[in-house]
Amino acid sequence: MSDLLQAFVHTLRYEAEDIVGIELRPLPGEAFPPFDAGSHIDLHLSNGMLRSYSLLNPPGETRKYVIAVLKDRASRGGSRCVHEQLRIGMRLKISAPRNNFKLHEDAGHSVLLAGGIGVTPILCMARRLRKLGRSFELIYCARSRQSAAFIDDIDTLGAPVHWHFDAERGGPPDLKALLARPSPADASNTHYYACGPAVMLDGFEAACAALGHAHAHIERFSAVEVAAASDARQHYTVELKRSGKLITVTTETSLLAALRAAKVEPPTSCEEGICGSCETRVLEGLPDHRDSVLSAAERAAGKVMMVCVSGCRSERLVLDL
Ligand code: FES
């Protein structure tokens, strides 16, 4: 487990239907580590669950972290616990910020697509781009105006925004049409970002691929079920370079379990392949990536892997652990 920070709940705010905004502060006299746009933190909840939420306040603030949580009707306990148990003044443990959704601040133009509560990292990115004076636009999609958080905050940024409320337009947006609109900058230097429900992210990825948008970035809330590769090994050995150990992974155990059994503890948090905390350098061998963090290019490069969920496609793997 990575180092945890102590925080307390300073403010709880209604932000939209079923969405609560939470301002966390460090203990008196302390400061949080700085963060950059697209970062998230993990909350260690009173029911023992751990949930990741994107930071939405302006990057760099160290006196507070602000997140927003949607009460998920299909909640497995995480968002329900946040909505029903968190109280002002309550202390809780959080992780330091991590970023799997980095903003390319030098892009000629950025297109930011938010779906529902996926607006949180998008708002943070928009604030950063506004501060830097960079060219950007937003596409904000939600079921209805009442369910859309931070409309006023987005309005005050003064950036071009395409609003899409399903209830007013009779259905979900045509993402391909929205993303096909010409960018004011050199198209090859335009970056596209999306955060929202899985179905929207799948549509975004398909649209970007069809339109030839090379710089497409997404952040998922929940793990995608990734099947093992057809050439994934059932049995392989892993050399741990720094600790000088050799372990074996079989069908009886996962890589993470084998590491722990050898008393090697990589930092972990979600253990579902979505938070990025267990990212480990691969020195040799072919990982079988089963996470929801790495991009297609990062997977192909094979230089890092999420050891909590991934496997191996070669007889031997050498890790920087
Ligand atoms: S622990 Fe979260 S990606 Fe591995």
Boltz pocket constraint, residues with backbone or C-beta under 6 A from the ligand:
constraints:
  - pocket:
      binder: B
      contacts: [[A, 267], [A, 268], [A, 269], [A, 270], [A, 271], [A, 272], [A, 273], [A, 274], [A, 275], [A, 276], [A, 277], [A, 278], [A, 279], [A, 291], [A, 293], [A, 306], [A, 307], [A, 308], [A, 309]]
      max_distance: 6.0
